Amino acid sequence: MIAALLPDIWFFAAATAVTYISDWYLHQRGSYLVNRLGKVRAGLSIRFLLRQLMIILLLARLDLAEEPLFYAAVACFLLFYGLQAPHGALTTLIRLRRSLPIVTRNVDLHAVRIPDGPPRHMLHRASEKMLHLDLPAVVGVLIAAGTGEDLVGYIGAAATLLLALGYNALLVPYLRRGRRAPSAPAVLKALDTWLGEYQPTVVLYFSGSSESAYQGNMWLDTMAAVEGRPLIIMRERNLVSQLADTSVPVICVPAGTHLMNLDLSTVRVCLYPANVGKNIHMLRVPTAKHVFIGHGDSDKLASVNPYSKVYDEVWTAGRAGRDRYALADVGVRDEDIVEVGRPQLAPIESWDGTTRNPIPTVLYAPTWEGWDDNPGNTSLLLAGENIIRRLLAAENPVRVIYKPHPFTGIRSAKAKAVNARIQNLIATSAQKRAAEPRWVKEAADAAEGHAAAKAETARIEARLAELSQAARAGGDESDESRVSLADPVRQAEIAALRAELNDAYWRSFGWWEHITVTGAQPKLYDCFNQSDAMASDISSVVSDFIASGKPYAVTDSAELGAEEFKRQNTAVRAAVILSNDASEIDALLQAVSDPANDPLAEARHELKTYLLGPDEPTSMEQFNAAVVALAAKAEARNVGVAQRVGGQQPAAPLPDAEAASSGTGDGTAEVIAEVDAAVDPDEPDAPEADAGIGAGPSALR
């Protein structure tokens, strides 16, 4: 605005370029500022409109208000904004008409025809792309105003309008009936047909927030190896894209009514990694047994949630989980708890008592701040910086790997700030170490290998991206549901490449370099394997790390005192207990450097068995045995219900009240009365099935 008022056309052009670049950068980064600007009525459309108004102001201040260029610019911008409305309507209608009631992976929906959707680039951030079509007009008008060549301005304005019209024209064909996705009833019928052919027996049911994808991802390998025919059921569309690659069939059913109407009568075991409200839609399937498996094993209150009473069984890793429920006394019966080990821990390497590299590597992996301000939730706030500073300043050199929890900072601005400061400490210390003579020589000797590893990392990432695009080549969710079918050859290559990528990633750094690890790769267990010890807090991370047998430290952030802290938290009984000033960290470093200074080694071995179960049989074998046993219980229940309800009907049908009050002597009336009380006869969305999900009293009879 200042440039327009002066008027200074070159200053204006520079400022305009900065605003375009800034907007592009913020959208590329997914900055929170974009959302904040929208909330204060400075959204994307307004910002573009203001820029165009400033151009009109500039023309007026340049005494061009009476010139044809001025009127051409005004007309161009008005018409351009007039074209925004049909563009918005077209993109919205296409998305609505292309939307399926489900999203699938590895499910053959050949029973319905799903036509090709528009290319992804046409709908992805469509409004942003449409608005940027004003660039030819903006550039043309500015050049015309600066040089007096009005023709350039007219050409720019015409180009903007033609491009906007062309964008709209390209979208119109996708509104035709032949380009629309099939109707919801047709798709759901096709899914039911597939379910009838596949006949799933074991389901992983997952629902959660956009940050909770890891809770489902940690069970994918287990589901791929489970006994029976596995199926993953999800509820949130945005989580499907965050699901790691898997050969297991996946269906995402956002609507509860659609899920409750699916034929899931062949499912015998349903596994739940999280306690969320939407679990109720699956829990009402009576033909299956329902199991809480969680997404980690720790002494946090979440591990003994009273919600767990709704499940038929609760599966824990070891004896500790059973005892934890007994102490909490939240209504989960001991006979409903089954110890199955932790199948996910198979990739964790056991410690041989020596450090991996010439200097020890210590992992700091704090959990997040939680939903309240309990100081015991995380060590990050009160102890995090102290732990890192003491490790970095240790008398004998130590390498530090920092891996924060993916939820860190989503609730607490203070936690977010501490996380940022720790990452800065790590980066600064890494730079200082790189300048020290000893490490300069090490770096020079390893430079060629590091460069080769980084090149290999880039190559593998490019190939993985290529394979991912091949698997999900569709333009939208409907296309992806159609084409995303399991390809054993591709998945085998992906598995091999991921192993190579992990190896190349760690080889791209010196064994002396401090690093911060964020994002999904490398995985937490890869960080375990690269470390010789760990500092953390009360979370499932500690229980998992115990599988390695390596020394570890846990922070008593709530300052309960070492004895009380150990009494309340099983997983810390073989740990070095840290206060918030982390002064005890030397004991951890001594245990790593010299086995003779490791008095807790035997205690860690005993605790590992108590928390995670025995090494033999393997966790996967224990898990599968539990699945088979529970499936047999479900089958026995279903046969019993069918015999009691379907095979012992009275000779003459009686009215409900009379049947309930008459003594037939065989218990049929009592069973029917019990069923009537258990099933909601007014539920409009429940399909009829033989003693199945949502079957009403008349169908059961």
DOSEPA-365449 format. One record per residue (C-alpha): residue in three letters; y, z, x. Coordinates in steps of 0.001 Angstrom, whole numbers, padded with zeros to 6 digits, always signed. Each point is the difference from the previous one (the first is absolute). Layout:
BEGIN
ALAYZX/...
END
This chain:
BEGIN
MET+000000+000000+000000/ILE+002353+000805+002872/ALA-000701-003408+001549/ALA+000731-001675-003346/LEU+003265+001887-000474/LEU+001321-000704+003503/PRO-001149-002920-000420/ASP-002133-000723+003090/ILE-002685-002570-000685/TRP-001939+000502+003245/PHE-000002+003775-000374/PHE-001188-000589-003566/ALA-002802-002310+001151/ALA-001188+002567+002557/ALA+000054+002815-002563/THR-001897-002179-002478/ALA-002689-000724+002568/VAL-000348+003735+000716/THR-000492+000784-003703/TYR-002694-002664-000389/ILE-001847+001176+003094/SER+000290+003664-000985/ASP-001406-000651-003458/TRP-002883-001999+001434/TYR-000749+002710+002569/LEU-000014+002820-002570/HIS-002381-001917-002269/GLN-002294-000880+002905/ARG-000170+003654+001034/GLY-000483+001159-003584/SER+002892+002394+000572/TYR+000608+002794-002495/LEU+003661-001057+000118/VAL-000790-003088-002103/ASN-001203+002232-002819/ARG+002920+002396+000415/LEU+002518-002844-000242/GLY-001597-001116-003248/LYS+000326+003503-001450/VAL+003756+000046+000671/ARG+000498-003407-001651/ALA+000168-001882+003275/GLY-003262-001854-000389/LEU-000915-003342+001511/SER+001570-002170-002736/ILE+003248+001981+000090/ARG+000212-000287+003775/PHE-000350-003789-000162/LEU+002520-000193-002832/LEU+002516+002087+001961/ARG-000393-002252+003012/GLN+000704-003050-002150/LEU+003019+001682-001592/MET+001334+000694+003486/ILE-000268-003732+000724/ILE+002089-000730-003094/LEU+002519+002622+001166/LEU+000092-001630+003432/LEU+000714-003425-001512/ALA+002809+001495-002062/ARG+001553+001712+003043/LEU-000219-003317+001887/ASP+002177-001538-002732/LEU-002888-002165-001229/ALA-000004+001410-003559/GLU+001403-003232-001385/GLU-002284-002255+002005/PRO-003174-001707-001349/LEU-002068+001902+002581/PHE+000959+003294-001653/TYR-001130-001151-003439/ALA-003163-001544+001435/ALA-000905+003311+001658/VAL+000650+001999-003196/ALA-002023-002449-002094/CYS-002836-000036+002534/PHE-000352+003779+000119/LEU+000201+000312-003796/LEU-002673-002651-000523/PHE-002087+001534+002765/TYR+000035+003348-001761/GLY-000765-001731-003249/LEU-003223-001264+001604/GLN-001040+003539+000996/ALA-000908+000888-003604/PRO-002592-002755-000558/HIS-001371+000625+003480/GLY-000481+003696-000755/ALA-001559-000802-003357/LEU-002374-002555+001538/THR-001231+002301+002766/THR-000482+002884-002444/LEU-001874-002146-002529/ILE-002230-001516+002670/ARG-000915+003432+001328/LEU-000752+001269-003503/ARG-002070-003039-000964/ARG-001826-000015+003314/SER-000830+003691-000127/LEU-003613+000991-000610/PRO-000906+003365-001516/ILE-002022+000650+003157/VAL+000085-000724+003731/THR-003293-000578+001786/ARG-001504-000472+003433/ASN-003522-001288+000629/VAL-000554-000533-003733/ASP-001034-003415-001316/LEU+002112-000772-003079/HIS-001419-003521-000449/ALA-000338+000637-003737/VAL+003758-000535-000419/ARG+002212-002762+001358/ILE+002843+001360+002114/PRO+002369-002883+000820/ASP+001986-000202+003212/GLY+003197+001986-000043/PRO+003240-000929+001719/PRO+000031+000303+003794/ARG+000746+003547+001056/HIS+003301-000916+001634/MET+001379-001205-003351/LEU-000253+003407-001691/HIS+000110+002409+002910/ARG+003538+001438+000122/ALA+001037-002874-002248/SER+003394+001375-001050/GLU+000973+000540+003638/LYS-000940-003583+000850/MET+001861-001381-002991/LEU+003186+001856+000891/HIS-000115-001261+003581/LEU+000217-003561-001297/ASP+003778+000564-000118/LEU+000088-000473+003786/PRO+000736-003755-000061/ALA+002951+000587-002358/VAL+001350+002950+002021/VAL-000233-001864+003304/GLY+001366-003230-001457/VAL+002997+001657-001656/LEU+000885+001973+003133/ILE-000183-003129+002165/ALA+002087-001930-002519/ALA+002599+002784-000157/GLY+000206+000165+003782/THR+000092-003736+000738/GLY+001520-001497-003129/GLU-003088-002187-000507/ASP-000555+000727-003694/LEU-002984-002362-000135/VAL-002061+002485+002050/GLY+000704+002672-002619/TYR-001011-002306-002844/ILE-003230-000930+001778/GLY-000822+003680+000602/ALA+000666+000914-003641/ALA-002115-002891-001236/ALA-002835+000970+002365/THR+000013+003578-001297/LEU-000169-001115-003637/LEU-002699-002586+000683/LEU-002111+002515+001895/ALA+000353+002558-002821/LEU-000945-002611-002593/GLY-002920-001110+002149/TYR-001299+003565+000365/ASN+000047+000410-003793/ALA-001645-003395-000482/LEU-002838+000902+002383/LEU-000782+003108-002049/VAL-000051-001655-003433/PRO-003492-001617+000292/TYR-001585+003408+000497/LEU+000948+000939-003564/ARG-002350-002616-001431/ARG-003017+001286-001864/GLY-002361-001471+002569/ARG+001628+002074+002769/ARG-000186+003310-001839/ALA-002547+002665+000812/PRO-002767+000531-002577/SER+000568+002558-002716/ALA-000758+003659+000538/PRO-002998+000040-002380/ALA-001524-003015+001770/VAL+000420+001555+003440/LEU-001390+003360-001088/LYS-002959-001753-001628/ALA-000652-001865+003264/LEU+000192+003275+001912/ASP-002467+001596-002412/THR-002309-002985+000525/TRP+000202+000480+003747/LEU-000616+003741-000358/GLY-003078-000797-002094/GLU-001294-002313+002733/TYR+000869+002229+002951/GLN-000926+003303-001700/PRO+001868+002407+002291/THR-001609+003383+000526/VAL+002460+001828+002304/VAL+003768-000061-000526/LEU+002849+001157+002220/TYR+002850+000698-002427/PHE+003407+000088+001667/SER+003502+000541-001353/GLY+003138+001205+001740/SER+003496-000665+001284/SER+000958-002884+002267/GLU-000259+002327+003026/SER-003553+001113-000788/ALA-001942-003190+000806/TYR-001560+001712+003022/GLN-001862+002334-002355/GLY-001974-002912-001382/ASN-000221-001966+003238/MET-001819+002832+001753/TRP-002957-000440-002379/LEU-000392-003802+000240/ASP-002575-000010+002796/THR-001980+002717-001777/MET+000002-001992-003240/ALA-001197-003092+001862/ALA-003010+001986+001269/VAL-000693+002023-003163/GLU-003364-000091-001749/GLY+000265-002150-003126/ARG+002470-002631-001216/PRO+003509+001229+000858/LEU+003228-000739-001837/ILE+003562+001127+000682/ILE+002231+000603-003024/MET+003748+000309+000574/ARG+002879+000603-002388/GLU+003197-001052+001801/ARG+000697-003664+000755/ASN+002207+000750+003006/LEU-002868+001826+001723/VAL-002332-003011-000082/SER+001958-001805+002703/GLN-000187+003160+002167/LEU-003771+000205-000296/ALA-001718-000798+003277/ASP-002387-002920+000173/THR-003359+000773-001599/SER-003081-001784-001297/VAL-000279+002414-002936/PRO+001124-001404-003379/VAL+003388+001362-001052/ILE+001551+000012-003467/CYS+003459+001343-000753/VAL+000448+000835-003685/PRO+003525+001389-000576/ALA-000290+000552-003763/GLY-002020+002999-001094/THR-001060-001705-003232/HIS-001413-002955+001935/LEU-001938+002276+002341/MET-001441+002026-002865/ASN-001194-003176-001687/LEU-001897-001324+003033/ASP-003775+000087-000055/LEU-000783+002543+002712/SER-003297+001059-001501/THR-001935-000784+003209/VAL+002135+002332+002155/ARG-001873+003177+000862/VAL+002236+001604+002644/CYS+003803-000066+000132/LEU+001790+001312+003093/TYR+003607+001273-000027/PRO+001977+000365+003256/ALA+003074+001500-001702/ASN+000864+002295-002900/VAL+002420-002046-002118/GLY+000743-000226-003704/LYS-001443-003482-000454/ASN-003452+001289+000903/ILE-000345+000961-003665/HIS-000537-003625-001006/MET-003157-000167+002109/LEU-001152+003571-000531/ARG-000659-000792-003645/VAL-002951-002230+000973/PRO-002948+002223-001011/THR-002738-002211+001463/ALA+001185+000666+003560/LYS+000157+003147+002099/HIS+003405+000714+001486/VAL+000575+001296+003527/PHE+003082+001170+001892/ILE-000289-001133+003631/GLY+003631+000514+001060/HIS+001851-001716+002824/GLY-000503+002585+002703/ASP-001361+003477+000518/SER+002403+002822+000803/ASP+001007+003546-000919/LYS+003021-001185-001969/LEU+000228+000991-003658/ALA-000518-003651-000969/SER-003596+000351+001217/VAL-000741+002601-002701/ASN+001984-001477-002871/PRO-001044+001470-003388/TYR+000028-003587-001303/SER-003368-000350+001749/LYS-001632+001812-002922/VAL-000015-003251-001989/TYR-002547-001640+002311/ASP-003767+000278-000217/GLU-000178+000649+003726/VAL+002320+000623+002935/TRP-001153-001404+003343/THR+001123+001722+003166/ALA-000630-000752+003645/GLY-001722+003260+000914/ARG-000585+003611-000917/ALA+003677+000808+000480/GLY+000964-002028-003064/ARG-002486+001894-002130/ASP+001284+003362+001235/ARG+003577-001119-000517/TYR-000597-000556-003729/ALA-001824+003330-000276/LEU+002946+001852+001535/ALA+002573-001871-002115/ASP-001918+000766-003233/VAL+001542-002936-001899/GLY-002977-000584-002292/VAL-002092-002395+002109/ARG-003572+001264-000079/ASP-002007+000277+003203/GLU-002883-002055-001420/ASP+002430-002891-000603/ILE+000957-000237+003681/VAL-001934-002363+002270/GLU+000393-000200+003779/VAL-000055-003639+001115/GLY+001718-000044+003389/ARG+002896-002347+000766/PRO-001214-003619+000319/GLN+003437-001127+001171/LEU-000305+002025+003207/ALA-002645-002263+001534/PRO+002587-001849+002189/ILE+001127+003277+001655/GLU-001372+000310+003539/SER-001387+003323+001212/TRP+001612+001678+003015/ASP-001941+000138+003248/GLY+002145+002780+001482/THR+002141-002204+002248/THR+003351-001675-000489/ARG+000040-003695-000803/ASN+002637-000816+002636/PRO+001345+001601+003197/ILE+002422+002059-002108/PRO-000833+001539-003401/THR+001234-001609-003210/VAL+001103+002305-002814/LEU+000407-001268-003550/TYR+002578+001594-002281/ALA-000895-000900-003602/PRO+001907+002183-002478/THR-000442-000321-003731/TRP+002940-000674-002336/GLU+002353+002510-001638/GLY-001779+000192-003359/TRP+001531+000290-003446/ASP+001543+003432+000519/ASP+001758+001899+002784/ASN-002932+002158+001063/PRO+000417+000365+003785/GLY-003769-000198+000414/ASN-000136-003567-001305/THR+000833-001580+003330/SER+000714+000923+003597/LEU+002501-002822+000283/LEU+003074+001840-001289/LEU-000202+003269+001929/ALA-002237-000774+002961/GLY-000183-003765+000446/GLU+002790-000451+002515/ASN-001092+003100+001941/ILE-003560-001324+000304/ILE+001194-003367+001274/ARG+002516+001486+002442/ARG-002577+002356+001519/LEU-002539-002810+000356/LEU+002548-002291+001612/ALA+001129+002771+002356/ALA-003527+001197+000924/GLU-000470+001009+003646/ASN-002804-002513+000428/PRO+000667-003464-001477/VAL-001192-000581-003556/ARG+000034-003142-002069/VAL+001165+000479-003622/ILE-001007-002077-003019/TYR+002014+000781-003128/LYS-001367-001138-003360/PRO+001963+001304-003011/HIS-001459+000085-003508/PRO+000921-003134-002031/PHE+001647+002222-002673/THR+002337+001676+002510/GLY+003556+000096-001312/ILE-000640-001350-003505/ARG+001159+003293-001539/SER+001856+001887+002709/ALA+002962-001493+001828/LYS-000393+002744+002603/ALA-003589-001048+000711/LYS+001135-003604+000305/ALA+002689+001021+002492/VAL-002408+002108+002087/ASN-002470-002891+000073/ALA+002732-002305+001277/ARG+001023+002506+002699/ILE-003590+000395+001188/GLN-000420-003753+000250/ASN+003227-000122+002013/LEU-001299+002768+002299/ILE-003204-001964+000575/ALA+001862-003240+000719/THR+002517+001664+002328/SER-002696+001824+001950/ALA-002022-003215+000299/GLN+003031-001747+001509/LYS+000576+002822+002495/ARG-003647+000035+001033/ALA+000079-003776+000503/ALA+002735+000497+002606/GLU-001902+002636+002026/PRO-001491-001330+003268/ARG-003617+000943-000780/TRP+000014-001770-003340/VAL+001978-002967+001301/LYS-002876-000720+002371/GLU-002591+000456-002765/ALA+001983-002319-002267/ALA+000294-002666+002695/ASP-003740+000098+000648/ALA-000806-000238-003718/ALA+002767-002427-001016/GLU-002204-003069-000049/GLY-002672+001728-002075/HIS+002580+001342-002462/ALA+001539-003441-000436/ALA-003408-001533-000627/ALA-000838+002738-002536/LYS+003286-000564-001840/ALA-000654-003733-000121/GLU-003494+000693-001291/THR+001412+002361-002626/ALA+002403-002687-001214/ARG-002810-002574-000140/ILE-002295+002287-001980/GLU+002763+001002-002416/ALA+000799-003664-000620/ARG-003661-000764-000685/LEU-000320+003001-002329/ALA+003102-001144-001875/GLU-001516-003465-000286/LEU-003260+001421-001353/SER+001924+002193-002429/GLN+001923-002993-001310/ALA-003231-001924-000391/ALA-001414+002843-002066/ARG+003084+000318-002151/ALA+001365-003493-000138/GLY+001238+000228-003573/GLY+003608-000256-001035/ASP-000134+003056-002241/GLU-002383+002723-001178/SER-001783-002388-002358/ASP-000696-002492+002788/GLU-001140+002776+002307/SER-002371+001386-002632/ARG-001506-003488-000284/VAL-000412-000749+003702/SER-000599+003429+001538/LEU-003776-000090+000256/ALA-002060+001706+002675/ASP-000754-002141+003036/PRO-002526+001736+002272/VAL+000780-002254+002976/ARG+003742+000612-000259/GLN-000475+003745-000465/ALA-002297+000211+003013/GLU+002643-001768+002083/ILE+002696+002351-001316/ALA-002084+003055+000913/ALA-000568-001325+003521/LEU+003675-000896+000427/ARG+001157+003436-001127/ALA-002199+001642+002600/GLU+001409-002362+002646/LEU+003544+000651-001240/ASN-000408+003759+000331/ASP-001292-000383+003541/ALA+002779-002426+000954/TYR+002672+002239-001532/TRP-000893+002970+002174/ARG-000415-002177+003108/SER+003540-001287-000504/PHE+001329+003471+000904/GLY-000392+001978+003181/TRP-002224+003078-000193/TRP+003082+001994+001007/GLU+002386-001405-002643/HIS+001203+002142-002903/ILE-000180-001903-003292/THR+000717+000422-003688/VAL-002551-001518-002373/THR+001131-000853-003525/GLY-001363-002288-002680/ALA-003585-000712-000953/GLN-001109-001173+003470/PRO-001240+001495+002212/LYS-001832+002383-002301/LEU+000105+003759+000352/TYR-003589+000109+001256/ASP+000885-002498+002730/CYS+002693+002446+001101/PHE-002651+002755+000011/ASN-002160-002068+002340/GLN+002892-000645+002378/SER+000922+003689+000157/ASP-001477+002965+001843/ALA+001565+002623-002264/MET+002106+000274-003125/ALA+002751+002162-001480/SER+000386-000033-003762/ASP+000255+002214-003079/ILE-002026+000872-003074/SER-001284-003332-001296/SER-003131-002118-000107/VAL+001057-001436+003376/VAL-001143+003222+001649/SER-003370+000011-001763/ASP-000567-003623+001015/PHE+001034+000587+003610/ILE-002533+002834+000270/ALA-002686-002721-000232/SER+000981-001049+003539/GLY-000672+003443+001491/LYS+003270-000205+001955/PRO+002445+002924+000419/TYR+002688+000219-002652/ALA+002970+002147-000980/VAL+001304+000822-003473/THR+003475+001302-000782/ASP+000488+003179-002013/SER+003254-001290-001462/ALA+000131+002681-002716/GLU-000265+002691+002729/LEU-002948+001803-001580/GLY-001246+001247+003344/ALA-003042-001353+001845/GLU-002612+002234-001655/GLU+001255-000489-003551/PHE+000487-003714+000649/LYS-003646-000312+001083/ARG-001169+002065-002944/GLN+001755-002258-002488/ASN-000820-003323+001683/THR-003552-000749+001042/ALA+000859-003064+002092/VAL+002137+001983+002474/ARG-002673+002516+001018/ALA-000782-001959+003158/ALA+003577-001102+000659/VAL+002778+001080+002304/ILE+002492+001535-002424/LEU+003584-001107+000596/SER+003083+001877-001100/ASN+003083-001966-000965/ASP+001337+000117+003549/ALA-003295-001543+001218/SER-000122+002353+002992/GLU-003814+000085-000225/ILE-000358-003727+000749/ASP-000983+000740+003624/ALA-003308+001460-001216/LEU-000812-003367-001590/LEU+000894-001902+003171/GLN-002127+002326+002146/ALA-003027-000518-002294/VAL+000377-003763+000370/SER+000457+000025+003767/ASP-002845+002372+000884/PRO-003106+000732-002145/ALA-000177+003407+001678/ASN+003277+000861-001737/ASP-001290-001043-003414/PRO-001275+003204-001661/LEU-000087-001613-003462/ALA-002491-002788+000790/GLU-002989+001702-001644/ALA+002094+001087-002971/ARG+001066-003619-000554/HIS-003633-001136-000065/GLU-000937+002640-002594/LEU+003085-000739-002072/LYS-000752-003730+000027/THR-003362+000634-001681/TYR+001554+002411-002488/LEU+002837-002345-000990/LEU-001642-003410+000225/GLY-003698+000645-000393/PRO-002871-000748+002377/ASP-000145-003079+002216/GLU-003446-000875-001422/PRO-000540-001546-002444/THR+003141-002070+000405/SER+002871+000437-002434/MET-000665-003419-001516/GLU-003617+000940-000607/GLN+001078+003262-001625/PHE+002587-001822-002089/ASN-002486-002584-001242/ALA-002542+002695-000817/ALA+002632+001754-002125/VAL+000842-003274-001785/VAL-003657-000709-000786/ALA-000628+003557-001231/LEU+003050+000019-002259/ALA-000766-003474-001356/ALA-003442+001302-000981/LYS+001645+002900-001845/ALA+002272-002433-001859/GLU-002949-002174-000955/ALA-001954+003025-001231/ARG+002975+001082-002092/ASN+000365-003448-001570/VAL-003707-000224-000857/GLY+000154+003447-001520/VAL+003006-000822-002164/ALA-001611-003238-001163/GLN-003173+001874-000987/ARG+001804+002848-001736/VAL+002582-002095-001824/GLY-001675-003358-000483/GLY-003655+000851-000360/GLN+000011+002939-002407/GLN+002032-001179-002977/PRO-000814+001515-003437/ALA-001855-002290-002437/ALA+002910-000135-002428/PRO+003589+000007+001233/LEU+002027+003010-001097/PRO+003741+000463-000309/ASP+001477+001537+003139/ALA+000684+003407-001528/GLU-003427+000225-001655/ALA-001781-001168+003145/ALA+001842+002541+002097/SER-000915+002853-002338/SER-003605-000946-000828/GLY-002852+001332+002142/THR-002178-002957+000969/GLY-001850+002137+002455/ASP+000195-002545+002827/GLY+003601+000620+001084/THR+001242-003496-000924/ALA+002747+001307-002258/GLU+001197+002382+002672/VAL+000113-002816+002594/ILE+001984-002254-002361/ALA+002420+002813-000753/GLU+000426+000601+003702/VAL+000653-003707+000631/ASP+002515-000102-002869/ALA+001862+002872+001624/ALA-000094-001551+003471/VAL+001109-003536-000884/ASP+003385-000810-001469/PRO-000712-002134-003102/ASP+003644-001038-000223/GLU+000092-001641+003441/PRO+000979-003624-000836/ASP-000786-001473+003405/ALA-003557+001187+000501/PRO-002671-002697-000031/GLU-003367+000618-001553/ALA-002930+000356+002392/ASP-003335+001742-000097/ALA+000865+003575+000912/GLY+002642-001520+002246/ILE+003679+000236+000683/GLY+002054+000837-003037/ALA-002857-000650-002451/GLY+000899+001511-003374/PRO-002319+002301-001978/SER-001281-002798-002246/ALA-000961-002174+002991/LEU-001746+002923+001682/ARG-002011+000648-003156/
END
